[in-house]
Amino acid sequence: MTQDIHYKDQLSADGDGQRSVTPSSEAYQAMLRDLARSRVEIWASLEQQVQELEDILAQYNPLDVIGNILFANAVFDAENI
């Protein structure tokens, strides 16, 4: 995959040493071309990761998984219950 490629004209240095993305038209087009070329590889990687996640989730009771996800993402203040 091309995720580690950095385009020199796409990144500009700030005064604080951080880099911020300011895409130029040429760099953006190059990134889109690289992304299009990697489409099959990206899709295969996603399918593999989905299969791995399904294998992990199959080891657990679905209701326990749903309950834990809901609890972990619930918005409430434990001190006021």
Secondary structure, 3 states (H helix, E strand, C coil): CCCCCCCCCCEEECCCCCEEECCCHHHHHHHHHHHHHCHHHHHHHHHHHHHHHHHHHCCCCHHHHHHHHHHHCCCCCHHHC
